[in-house]
Amino acid sequence: MLERLFGLRAHGTDLRTEAVAGITTFLAMAYIMFVNPLILKDAGMDQGAVFVATCLAAAFGSAAMGLWANYPIALAPGMGINAYFAYGVVQGMGHSWQVALGAVFISGVLFLALSLTTLRERIIDSIPHGLKMAIAAGIGLLLAIIALQNAGIVAAHPATMVTIGRVTAPPALIAILAFFAIVALDQRRVPGALLIGILGATLAGILLGLTPFRGIVDAPPSLLPTFLQMDIRGALDLGVTVVVFAFLLVALFDTAGTLVGVAWHGGMLDAQGRLPRMGRALVADSSAVIAGAAFGTSTTTAYIESAAGMKAGGRTGLTACVTAVLFVASLLFAPLVLSVPAFATAPALLFVACMMVRAITEIDWKDGSEYVPAVVTAVAMPFTFSIAHGIAFGFIAYATIKLLSGRAGDVSLPVWLLAGLFVIKFAVT
């Protein structure tokens, strides 16, 4: 049955490899289960219900991606967009969290409508090769700063924005040693190097008393406080149109960027730099946005941490399905899952980031109208902490530089339109 569903032999993989990859991806992104509820709690939502909604949205999205598109890419409520949901839409604009959920739901429906046509696929395929490679490298840089932050190696600073953290603190030292161990194990071709690193760092943290062992099993909280609570009528108000548009753009381009970047890392792009079965992947993702809003969480999107599972050998949708099962299991084993600290997953994320940045070598470094927008794209992602913003800056820079260089004919119509839309977005938000 698994062979028929996923074509394991055709992809050069097996059940054991896919299972290890799915576990690795899960551990790399498990932090979202406790980070997302903490952020959405600031929007007035029930923290326990958001925990359940986060697990269910991740399980639904990952299973849809695995079964429908057969890609080892997991989904969950996105970081960054959840902060915009809580601090921008609810606290900043004064909308209720129910209206914000309604806006997410509507954006998901629009997203699905685009995905059922060839329009969205054409938009993604129209992205110039240099920008695609820059997106992959930029995601790697973003992943790197997340990893370093989680390990405590970099920290916030009021004057310089970021500075060196407490690198001699036990969590940072464990993360550094685990990173070197992962690289060494990978070089020696030891299967599951990333998983070994994550589990080893977790065990060290527990033994040193840095992270509590929270137990094994407990009953999950109730979902009722957030389930089907979205205010769709309120979200249709003219004043919320900008919010819906912002959610739609993030859903569109965060997912597009992640799919392209992670697929490049896994060698899944074709000779033209396009992702086969892109339409199915987009339908799976947009369906997850709708389901996540119904459960009670902000926009669900593809996760860059999926690259960790690919590095562990994941090549089919079975990897994503294993991740989905683990998110469901987490509802019962929440104390055990929450025993994995952020500094334990940081080494795996940093290692994956190092490999993703290699995409920068695929850019045409002899043509300034190609490499300058690419660098803008890659650099903007970590500095704005947003894949979508990096893509927006890249499109605007690409179209503007080509125009001013007298090479407007190099820019396709979709790129012109998207660059214009991004300018409008920044002007009105």
N, C-alpha and C positions, 0 to 999 in steps of 0.2 A: 504493500500500500504506500509506504514512504517513497519507494522508488518511483511509483507512478505519479505521485503528487509532486515530488521535488527533483527527480532525475539525479539522484546522488552520484551514481557512477559516471554519468555524462559530465558532471561538474568536477570530477576527480576528488570526491570526498566520501565520507561514510558517516554512520550514525554517531559513533563515538566522537569524531572530530566536530560534527555539528553541535552535539550536546555541550562539549567543552566550550565551543565558541559562543553558544547561547548563554551559558553561565558567565563567561567572561564579560560579554556585553551587559548582562544584567548587573553584575557587580560594579561595572564601570559607571552605570547610570542610576544605581540604586539610591544615590543621594537625593534624587528628585522626590522620593517618597516622603522625606522629612523636610526638605527645603521648601517645596511648593506649598504645603499646608501652612508653614510659618509665614510665607509672604502673603498668601491669600487671607490669612487670619487678620492681617492689617487692613483688609478691605471689609472686615466685619463678618467674614464667613466662619462657619464652624470648623475648627481645625481637624477634629476627628473625621467629620464627613468628607472634608477635602482630601484627607489621607486615603480614604476608601475610593473616592472619585479618581484620584491620581493613579492608583493601582489599576482600577478598572479601565480607565482611558488608555493607559499604557498597554494593558493586556489586549484590549480590543484593537488598537492601532497596530501593534506588532503582529498579532495574528492575521489581521487583514492584509498587511504587507507580505507576510510569509506565504499565506495560502493563495492570495489573489495574484500577487506580482512575482512571487518566488524569489524575493531578494532578502539577504541576511541583514536587513536594516530595521532596527527597532524604533518605536515611536513612544513619546510621552509628552506631557505638558511642557512647553518650551520655557527655558530660562530667558530672561530679558522681557519677553512678552508678558510673563506673569507679573513682573514688576511694573510694566506699563499699565496692566489691568488694575493692580492694586493702588499704585501711587499716582499714576497719571489720570486714569479714567475715573476711579472712585474718589480718591482723596483730592486729586488736583481739580478735576472738572465737576465734582459734586454729584455724579450719577450714583445710583444704588448699584450694589454688586449684582442684583437681579437683572438690571438693565444692561450692565456690562456683559453678563452671561448671554443675554439676548443678542447683543451685538456680535459676540463670538459665534453664536448659532447661525445668525444670518450670514456672516462672512463664510461660514462653512458651507452653507447651502449654495452661495454664489461660487465658491471655490469648486464645489462638486459639479455645478453646471458648466463651468469652464473645463473641468477635467473630462466631462463626457463628450466634449467636442475636441477637435484637433487644435484649437486655438492655443491652449496653454502649452501643449507639447511643442507647437511651432515657436512659441515665445522662447521656451528654454533652448530649443535647437538653434535659435537665431543668435544666441550668445556667442561672441567671437571666441576662437580657441584660446587666445591669450588670457581673456577674462575668465574662462573656465578654469584654466590652470591657476590663475591668481586666486580664484575662489577656493580651490583645494588648498593652496598654500596659506591663504588667510584663515581658513578654518583651523589649520594646523597651528598657526600663531595664536588664535583665540583659545584653542585647546591647551596650548602651552601655558598661557597666563592663568587659565582656570586651574590647571594642575599645580603651578607654583604657588598660587594663592591658597589652594586647599592644603598644601603641605606647609604653609607658613613661611615659605622661602622669600616671597615678596609680600609687602603689606602696603596699606594706604598711607599717604603722607600729605599733609595740608598744603605744602609748598610745591612739591615735585610730583604730586599725584600718586606715584608709586615709589617705593624704596625697598631696600633689602629688609627682610624679616629677621626673626631670631633663628638663624641657621644652625645654632648649636643647641636649640631646644630639642628635646627627645622626639616629638612628632616629625620635625624637619629631618633629623638625623635618620630616623627610620625610613622616611620617604626616600632620602638620598641613597641609602644602602639598598633599599628594595629596587630602586631604579637601576643601579649598577648590576644587581642580581638579574633583573629581567633582561638587560642587554646581554649579559654574559650567557644566560640560558638560551636566549634566542640565537646568539652566534654559535652555540654548540648544538643548535637545532633540537632543543628539548621541547617536546610537545607541551602546550599549556603554560608557556613561560609567564605570560601576563597573569593568569589565574594563580599560579604559584606565588608570584610576587604580591598580589593583592591579599591572599590568604595568609602569607607569611607576615606581612606588615600588620594585618589585623590581629594575629596571634600575639605578636610582639607588643602591640598596644594594650591588649587585654592583660598580658602577664606583667607589664610595667605599670598597670593601673591608669593608663592614659585614656582608655575608653572603657566604659562599663560593659560587662556581659549582662545583657538585659533579660536573659531567660530564653525560652524556646517558643512556647505557644501561649497565645492569649486570644480572647474573642475579639473580632474586629468591631470598631465603632459603627454607629448607625449612619447610613447614607441619606436618610430622609431629610435632614436639614438643607441639603443642596440639590437633591434629585428632582429634576424637572422644574426647577425654580426660576428658570430664565424668563425675563419679562420681554417677550418678543414685540408686543405692541409698543412698549416704551422705547425699545431700540429702533423702531421705525420712525421715531420723531426726527424731524429735520436736523435738530441740534446734535443728534448722535450719528449722523451720516459720516462725519469725519472719522469717528471712532471705528465704525464698520469698515470704512475704506482702509484705515491703518491696520486693522486686524487682517483684512484680506491681503494687503500687500506683504505683511510679514509672513502670513501663511504661505503665500505664493512663492516668495523669494527665499525665505529661510529654508523651506523644503527643497526648492530647486537647487539652491547652493549646496545643501547638505547631500542631496542625492548625487549631484555631479561630483562633489569633492570626495565623498566616501566611495562612490563607484570607481572613480579614477584610482584611488588607493587600492581597491580590490581588483583592478585590471578588468573591469566590466564594461568600459566604454568601447564602442566600436571604432573602426578606422577613422570615421569622421568626427569622433569625439562625442557621439550621441549615446544615450542610454537605451538599450533595447527594452521593450515593455514599459516605457516611460508612462504611457497612458494608464496602465494598470496601477503603477506605483502612485500616480497622482490621485486616482479614484480612491485607493486605499487610504491615502493621507487625508483627503478631504472628508471622507466618511468618518475618520477618527476625530476630526475637528467637531463635527456635528454630535457624535456620541459623547465626546468629552464635555461639551457644553451641557448636554442632557444630564450627565452624571453630576456635574457641578464643578468644573475646573476651566481654567483659561486654555488658550489655543494649544492643541496637540500637534506636534510636528516631528519630523524625522530627526534622529539624534546622531550627532557627530561621534558619540562614543561607540556607535556601531562599528567604527573602524577598529576598535580593540578586538571585537569578535572576529572580524575579517582577518586580523593579524593572527589570531588563534586558529585560523583555518576555515572559518565559516564561509560557505560559498552559495548556499541555497536558502530558501525561505524557512527551512527547518530550524535554522539558527534563530530566526525571529520568533518562531513558534515556541521554542524552548524558553526564550526570554519572556514571552507572553504567559506561559504556564507559571514561571517563577514569580511574576507579578501577582498572579491570582493566589499562589501559595503564600505570598507575603502577607495577605490579609489575615491568615492564621498564624504565620510565623513572624509577625512584625517585630517582636522583641529580638529575635535572632538576626533578622535582616538589619535592624538598626544598630547592631553591634559592630558593623563594618564602618569605620570612621572615614572621613573624607581624605585624611592623609594616607590611607591605605590604598585608595584608588588613584591618587595623584601620580604615582610612578608609572602606572600603565598608561594614563592619559598623556603624560609627557613623552613617553616612548613613541606612542602613536603620532603625537604632534611632530616629532622629529622626522618621521617617515613621510608625513603629509606635506611638509614644507618642501620636500624634494620636487614637487610639481613646479616650483618656480624655475627650474632648469628648462622646462618645456616652452618658456616664453621666448619670443623673438627679441633678443637683446640688441639687435642691430637697428631696430626701427623704434625711434622715440615715441611715435604715435601709438605704438603697441605696448611697449614696456612701461611707459609712464602711467597710463590708466591701470595697468596690471598692478604696479606697485601701490598706487593709490587704493585699489581694491583690497589688496592683501594687508596693508598697514592699517586701514580704517577699521577692519574687523576687530582686532584686539583693543584698539584705542577707543572705539565707541562701544565695545562689548556687544556687538550686534552683527550677525551675518547679513541681515537685510540692509543695514546702513552701509556696510562695506560694498555690497552689490550696487546700491543706489549711487554712491559716490563714484564707483567704477564706471557705471553706464553714463553718468553725466560727464565725467572726465573724458571718456572715450569719444562720445559724440562731439563734445566741444573742441577737443584737440584735433580730431579729424577735420572738422569744419574750418578751424582757423589755419590748418595746414594745407588747405586747398584740396583735401581728399575726402570731401563729403560723400562721394560716390562709393566709398568703402563701407559706409554705414548702411545697414539694412533698415527697412521701414520699421520693423518691430523695435529695433534698438532706438531709433528716433522717438517713437511713441513712448517707450518706457522711460527714456531719459526725460522727456517732457513731463510725464506723470510724476516722476520722482521730484522734479523741480516744484511742481504744484504741491506735492505732499509736504515738502519742507516749508513751503510758503504758508500753508494753512494750518500746520500743526506745531 
